Amino acid sequence: MLYGGYDHTIDKKGRIAIPAKLRDAFGETFMIAKGIFGKNCLCVYSNEQWAALVEKIGNLPSAKSSVVKRYLYEGAFEVEFDSQGRILIPQALREFASLEGEAHIIGVDTNLEIWNKELWQKENSDYTPESIAAIVNELDF
């Protein structure tokens, strides 16, 4: 399970260090893509999680499936860690997520999200302890 939030800098070449604690969930190569949940962040998936996502998308009705595939696959790239635990984020994805300078990396159970730090702070400010409690109450926990 991936969890935690980490602030990191994206260097001039577009590389960002992934915390060692999070790197263990990924193999030699893995996927990075545009977020598909209506947010301008990037998602990082192990090859196993990517395959599961691709399979689920394939189960959608073909008209919906093709739209999601075009959107997702057009902005998907295979990446790997360098010797310092960094990944190179392709320019198209850096532009999509407004990534330059400070970024925020979040472990979200099965994948990572990489956010522009300012956009993350704005997104996260929309949630209050009360709004989260209202959602959690639906769990009957």
Contact map, one row per residue, 1 for C-alpha under 8 A:
111000000000000000000000000000000000000000000000000000000000000000000000000000000000000000000000000000000001110000000000000000000000000000000
111100000000000000000100100000000000000000000000000000000000000000000000000000000000000000000000000000000011111100000000000000000000000000000
111110000000000000000100000000000000000000000000000000000000000000000000000000000000000000000000000000000111100000000000000000000000000000000
011111000000000000000000000000000000000000000000000000000000000000000000000000000000000000000000000000000111000000000000000000000000000000000
001111100000000000000000000000000000000000000000000000000000000000000000000000000000000000000000000000011110000000000000000000000000000000000
000111110000000000100000000000000000000000000000000000000000000000000000000000000000000000000000000000011100000000000000000000000000000000000
000011111000000000000000000000000000000000000000000000000000000000000000000000000000000000000000000001111000000000001000000000000000000000000
000001111100000110000000000000000000000000000000000000000000000000000000000000000000000000000000000001111000000000000000000000000000000000000
000000111110000110000000000000000000000000000000000000000000000000000000000000000000000000000000000111100000000000000000000000000000000000000
000000011111111110000000000000000000000000000000000000000000000000000000000000000000000000000000001111100000000000000000000000000000000000000
000000001111111100000000000000000000000000000000000000000000000000000000000000000000000000000000000110000000000000000000000000000000000000000
000000000111111000000000000000000000000000000000000000000000000000000000000000000000000000000000000000000000000000000000000000000000000000000
000000000111111000000000000000000000000000000000000000000000000000000000000000000000000100000000000000000000000000000000000000000000000000000
000000000111111100000000000000000000000000000000000000000000000000000000000000000000000111100100000100000000000000000000000000000000000000000
000000000111111110000000000000000000000000000000000000000000000000000000000000000000011110000000000000000000000000000000000000000000000000000
000000011110011111000000000000000000000000000000000000000000000000000000000000000000011110000000000000000000000000000000000000000000000000000
000000011100001111100000000000000000000000000000000000000000000000000000000000000001111000000000000000000000000000000000000000000000000000000
000000000000000111110110000000000000000000000000000000000000000000000000000000000000111000000000000000001000000000000000000000000000000000000
000001000000000011111110000000000000000000000000000000000000000000000000000000000000100000000000000000000000000000000000000000000000000000000
000000000000000001111111000000000000000000000000000000000000000000000000000000000000100000000000000000000000000000000000000000000000000000000
000000000000000000111111000000000000000000000000000000000000000000000000000000000000000000000000000000000000000000000000000000000000000000000
011000000000000001111111110000000000000000000000000000000000000000000000000000000000000000000000000000000010000000000000000000000000000000000
000000000000000001111111110000000000000000000000000000000000000000000000000000000000100000000000000000000000000000000000000000000000000000000
000000000000000000011111111000000000000000000000000000000000000000000000000000000000000000000000000000000000000000000000000000000000000000000
010000000000000000000111111000000000000000000100000000000000000000000000000000000000000000000000000000000000000000000000000000000000000000000
000000000000000000000111111111000000000000001110000000000000000000000000000000000000000000000000000000000000000000000000000000000000000000000
000000000000000000000001111111000000000000000110000000000000000000000000000000000000000000000000000000000000000000000000000000000000000000000
000000000000000000000000011111000000000000000000000000000000000000000000000000011000000000000000000000000000000000000000000000000000000000000
000000000000000000000000011111100000000000000110000000000000000000000000000001111000000000000000000000000000000000000000000000000000000000000
000000000000000000000000011111110000000000011110000000000000000000000000000001110000000000000000000000000000000000000000000000000000000000000
000000000000000000000000000011111000000000011110010000000000000000000000000111100000000000000000000000000000000000000000000000000000000000000
000000000000000000000000000001111100000001111000000000000000000000000000000111100000000010000000000000000000000000000000000000000000000000000
000000000000000000000000000000111110000001110000000000000000000000000001101110000000000000001000000000000000000000000000000000000000000000000
000000000000000000000000000000011111000111100000000000000000000000000001001100000000000000001001100000000000000000000000000000000000000000000
000000000000000000000000000000001111111111100000000000000000000000000000000000000000000000000000000000000000000010000000000000000000000000000
000000000000000000000000000000000111111000000000000000000000000000000001000000000000000000000000000000000000000000000000000000000000000000000
000000000000000000000000000000000011111000000000000000000000000000000000000000000000000000000000000000000000000000000000000000000000000000000
000000000000000000000000000000000011111100000000000000000000000000000000000000000000000000000000000000000000000000000000000000000000000000000
000000000000000000000000000000000011111110000000000000000000000000000000000000000000000000000000000000000000000000000000000000000000000000000
000000000000000000000000000000000110011111000000000000000000000000000000000000000000000000000001110000000000000000100000000000000000000000000
000000000000000000000000000000000110001111100000000000000000000000000000000000000000000000000001100000000000000011110000000000000000000000000
000000000000000000000000000000011110000111110000000000000000000000000000000000000000000000001000100000000000000011100000000000000000000000000
000000000000000000000000000000011110000011111000000000000000000000000000000000000000000000000000000000000000001111000000000000000000000000000
000000000000000000000000000001111000000001111100000000000000000000000000000000000000000000000000000000000000001111000000000000000000000000000
000000000000000000000000010001110000000000111111110000000000000000000000000000000000000000000000000000000000011100000000000000000000000000000
000000000000000000000000111011100000000000011111110000000000000000000000000000000000000000000000000000000000001000000000000000000000000000000
000000000000000000000000011011100000000000001111111000000000000000000000000000000000000000000000000000000000000000000000000000000000000000000
000000000000000000000000000000000000000000001111111100000000000000000000000000000000000000000000000000000000000000000000000000000000000000000
000000000000000000000000000000000000000000001111111110000000000000000000000000000000000000000000000000000000011000000000000000000000000000000
000000000000000000000000000000100000000000001111111111000000000000000000000000000000000000000000000000000000000000000000000000000000000000000
000000000000000000000000000000000000000000000011111111100000000000000000000000000000000000000000000000000000000000000000000000000000000000000
000000000000000000000000000000000000000000000001111111110000000000000000000000000000000000000000000000000000000000000000000000000000000000000
000000000000000000000000000000000000000000000000111111111000000000000000000000000000000000000000000000000000000000000000000000000000000000000
000000000000000000000000000000000000000000000000011111111100000000000000000000000000000000000000000000000000000000000000000000000000000000000
000000000000000000000000000000000000000000000000001111111110000000000000000000000000000000000000000000000000000000000000000000000000000000000
000000000000000000000000000000000000000000000000000111111111000000000000000000000000000000000000000000000000000000000000000000000000000000000
000000000000000000000000000000000000000000000000000011111111000010011000000000000000000000000000000000000000000000000000000000000000000000000
000000000000000000000000000000000000000000000000000001111111110010000000000000000000000000000000000000000000000000000000000000000000000000000
000000000000000000000000000000000000000000000000000000111111100010000000000000000000000000000000000000000000000000000000000000000000000000000
000000000000000000000000000000000000000000000000000000011111110110000000000000000000000000000000000000000000000000000000000000000000000000000
000000000000000000000000000000000000000000000000000000000111111110000000000000000000000000000000000000000000000000000000000000000000000000000
000000000000000000000000000000000000000000000000000000000101111111000000000000000000000000000000000000000000000000000000000000000000000000000
000000000000000000000000000000000000000000000000000000000000111111100000000000000000000000000000000000000000000000000000000000000000000000000
000000000000000000000000000000000000000000000000000000000001111111110000000000000000000000000000000000000000000000000000000000000000000000000
000000000000000000000000000000000000000000000000000000001111111111111000000000000000000000000000000000000000000000000000000000000000000000000
000000000000000000000000000000000000000000000000000000000000011111111100000000000000000000000000000000000000000000000000000000000000000000000
000000000000000000000000000000000000000000000000000000000000001111111110000000000000000000000000000000000000000000000000000000000000000000000
000000000000000000000000000000000000000000000000000000001000000111111111000000000000000000000000000000000000000000000000000000000000000000000
000000000000000000000000000000000000000000000000000000001000000011111111110000000000000000000000000000000000000000000000000000000000000000000
000000000000000000000000000000000000000000000000000000000000000001111111110000000000000000000000000000000000000000000000000000000000000000000
000000000000000000000000000000000000000000000000000000000000000000111111111000000000000000000000000000000000000000000000000000000000000000000
000000000000000000000000000000001101000000000000000000000000000000011111111100000000000000000000000000000000000000000000000000000000000000000
000000000000000000000000000000001000000000000000000000000000000000001111111100000000000000000000000000000000000000000000000000000000000000000
000000000000000000000000000000000000000000000000000000000000000000001111111100000000000000000000000000000000000000000000000000000000000000000
000000000000000000000000000000001100000000000000000000000000000000000011111110000000000000011000000000000000000000000000000000000000000000000
000000000000000000000000000000111100000000000000000000000000000000000001111111000000000000000000000000000000000000000000000000000000000000000
000000000000000000000000000000111000000000000000000000000000000000000000001111100000000001000000000000000000000000000000000000000000000000000
000000000000000000000000000011110000000000000000000000000000000000000000000111110000000000000000000000000000000000000000000000000000000000000
000000000000000000000000000011110000000000000000000000000000000000000000000011111000001100000000000000000000000000000000000000000000000000000
000000000000000000000000000111000000000000000000000000000000000000000000000001111100001100000000000000000000000000000000000000000000000000000
000000000000000000000000000110000000000000000000000000000000000000000000000000111111111000000000000000000000000000000000000000000000000000000
000000000000000000000000000000000000000000000000000000000000000000000000000000011111111000000000000000000000000000000000000000000000000000000
000000000000000000000000000000000000000000000000000000000000000000000000000000001111110000000000000000000000000000000000000000000000000000000
000000000000000010000000000000000000000000000000000000000000000000000000000000001111110000000000000000000000000000000000000000000000000000000
000000000000000011110010000000000000000000000000000000000000000000000000000000001111111000000000000000000000000000000000000000000000000000000
000000000000001111000000000000000000000000000000000000000000000000000000000000001111111100000000000000000000000000000000000000000000000000000
000000000000001111000000000000000000000000000000000000000000000000000000000000111100111110000000000000000000000000000000000000000000000000000
000000000000111100000000000000000000000000000000000000000000000000000000000000110000011111000000000000000000000000000000000000000000000000000
000000000000011100000000000000010000000000000000000000000000000000000000000000000000001111101100000000000000000000000000000000000000000000000
000000000000010000000000000000000000000000000000000000000000000000000000000010000000000111111100000000000000000000000000000000000000000000000
000000000000010000000000000000000000000000000000000000000000000000000000000000000000000011111110000000000000000000000000000000000000000000000
000000000000000000000000000000000000000000000000000000000000000000000000001000000000000001111111000000000000000000000000000000000000000000000
000000000000000000000000000000001100000001000000000000000000000000000000001000000000000011111111100000000000000000000000000000000000000000000
000000000000010000000000000000000000000000000000000000000000000000000000000000000000000011111111111100000000000000000000000000000000000000000
000000000000000000000000000000000000000000000000000000000000000000000000000000000000000000111111111000000000000000000000000000000000000000000
000000000000000000000000000000000100000110000000000000000000000000000000000000000000000000011111111000000000000000000000000000000000000000000
000000000000000000000000000000000100000111000000000000000000000000000000000000000000000000001111111000000000000000110000000000000000000000000
000000000000000000000000000000000000000100000000000000000000000000000000000000000000000000000111111100000000000000010000000000000000000000000
000000000100000000000000000000000000000000000000000000000000000000000000000000000000000000000111111111100000000000110000000000000000000000000
000000001110010000000000000000000000000000000000000000000000000000000000000000000000000000000100011111100000000000010000000000000000000000000
000000001110000000000000000000000000000000000000000000000000000000000000000000000000000000000000001111100000000000000000000000000000000000000
000000111100000000000000000000000000000000000000000000000000000000000000000000000000000000000000001111110000000000011000000000000000000000000
000000111100000000000000000000000000000000000000000000000000000000000000000000000000000000000000001111111000000001111000000000000000000000000
000011110000000000000000000000000000000000000000000000000000000000000000000000000000000000000000000001111100000001111001000000000000000000000
000011110000000001000000000000000000000000000000000000000000000000000000000000000000000000000000000000111110000111100000000000000000000000000
001111000000000000000000000000000000000000000000000000000000000000000000000000000000000000000000000000011111000111000000000000000000000000000
011110000000000000000100000000000000000000000000000000000000000000000000000000000000000000000000000000001111111110000000000000000000000000000
111100000000000000000000000000000000000000000000000000000000000000000000000000000000000000000000000000000111111110000000000000000000000000000
111000000000000000000000000000000000000000000000000000000000000000000000000000000000000000000000000000000011111100000000000000000000000000000
110000000000000000000000000000000000000000001000100000000000000000000000000000000000000000000000000000000011111100000000000000000000000000000
010000000000000000000000000000000000000000111100100000000000000000000000000000000000000000000000000000000011111110000000000000000000000000000
010000000000000000000000000000000000000000111000000000000000000000000000000000000000000000000000000000001111111111000000000000000000000000000
000000000000000000000000000000000010000011110000000000000000000000000000000000000000000000000000000000001111001111100000000000000000000000000
000000000000000000000000000000000000000011110000000000000000000000000000000000000000000000000000000000111100000111110000000000000000000000000
000000000000000000000000000000000000000111000000000000000000000000000000000000000000000000000000101000111000000011111011000000000000000000000
000000000000000000000000000000000000000010000000000000000000000000000000000000000000000000000000111101110000000001111111000000000000000000000
000000100000000000000000000000000000000000000000000000000000000000000000000000000000000000000000000001110000000000111111100000000000000000000
000000000000000000000000000000000000000000000000000000000000000000000000000000000000000000000000000000000000000000011111110000000000000000000
000000000000000000000000000000000000000000000000000000000000000000000000000000000000000000000000000000000000000000111111111000000000000000000
000000000000000000000000000000000000000000000000000000000000000000000000000000000000000000000000000000010000000000111111111100000000000000000
000000000000000000000000000000000000000000000000000000000000000000000000000000000000000000000000000000000000000000001111111110000000000000000
000000000000000000000000000000000000000000000000000000000000000000000000000000000000000000000000000000000000000000000111111111000000000000000
000000000000000000000000000000000000000000000000000000000000000000000000000000000000000000000000000000000000000000000011111111100000000000000
000000000000000000000000000000000000000000000000000000000000000000000000000000000000000000000000000000000000000000000001111111100000000000000
000000000000000000000000000000000000000000000000000000000000000000000000000000000000000000000000000000000000000000000000111111110000000000000
000000000000000000000000000000000000000000000000000000000000000000000000000000000000000000000000000000000000000000000000011111110000000000000
000000000000000000000000000000000000000000000000000000000000000000000000000000000000000000000000000000000000000000000000001111111011000000000
000000000000000000000000000000000000000000000000000000000000000000000000000000000000000000000000000000000000000000000000000011111111000000000
000000000000000000000000000000000000000000000000000000000000000000000000000000000000000000000000000000000000000000000000000000111111100000000
000000000000000000000000000000000000000000000000000000000000000000000000000000000000000000000000000000000000000000000000000000011111110000000
000000000000000000000000000000000000000000000000000000000000000000000000000000000000000000000000000000000000000000000000000000111111111000000
000000000000000000000000000000000000000000000000000000000000000000000000000000000000000000000000000000000000000000000000000000111111111100000
000000000000000000000000000000000000000000000000000000000000000000000000000000000000000000000000000000000000000000000000000000001111111110000
000000000000000000000000000000000000000000000000000000000000000000000000000000000000000000000000000000000000000000000000000000000111111111000
000000000000000000000000000000000000000000000000000000000000000000000000000000000000000000000000000000000000000000000000000000000011111111100
000000000000000000000000000000000000000000000000000000000000000000000000000000000000000000000000000000000000000000000000000000000001111111111
000000000000000000000000000000000000000000000000000000000000000000000000000000000000000000000000000000000000000000000000000000000000111111111
000000000000000000000000000000000000000000000000000000000000000000000000000000000000000000000000000000000000000000000000000000000000011111110
000000000000000000000000000000000000000000000000000000000000000000000000000000000000000000000000000000000000000000000000000000000000001111111
000000000000000000000000000000000000000000000000000000000000000000000000000000000000000000000000000000000000000000000000000000000000000111111
000000000000000000000000000000000000000000000000000000000000000000000000000000000000000000000000000000000000000000000000000000000000000110111
